[in-house]
């Protein structure tokens, strides 16, 4: 789990998580670091340039929320195979504390998702789990010959699981996204998909799970971590 929290000034002078993280949360695995732009401009700018900047332009109302930031905080929790989801609640609790203290925007790095500080500051630590809060489902605009439009998840690394990808015609993108959302929810709750497994869809079609290995037919969508391809 990796969140990057942007702020105009240094806002976290201390961190009190009493009452805002669940019992058993892996606090020992939490790593919070301040990154000043004056000391490490490449690191800070790397999260507000290129494709991530394009996403911010679509998801944030004003790019000045990140452009005016003089620093950011990385909030990281490393759990090789988490037994539950308390590591996610822990990371979001830290981000929420920074947002209440004056941060401006939050980037969920693995999901490639931006949030306004105001939407994170009020997160209920006891809210029910929603997989769509933790991952993104992306449909690539370019069609690959012999494969179709790549529709894939981003963020399953948070659960110690591979991302999922399908290749479909344009008119099947919405249906593919629904399938991936459902499967992602199952994986997040502890299920495992192994290569070679066959999945029955709609009682009519069968998808076969194979390792995701980009080649001349299968496009490289730059996943963070491993992937599984669902082939017809």
Secondary structure, DSSP 8 states (H G I E B T S, - for coil): -EEEEEESS---S----TTTS-TT--GGGEEEEEEETTT-HHHHHHTSSHHHHHHHHHHSS-THHHHT-SEEEEEEE--TT-SSSHHHHHHHHHHHHHHHTT--EEEETTTTEEEEHHHHHT--TT----HHHH-EEEEEEEEETTTEEEEEEE-GGGGT--EEEEEE-GGGHHHHHHHHHHHHHHHHTT----TT-EEEETTTEEEEEEE----SSS-----SS-EEEEE-
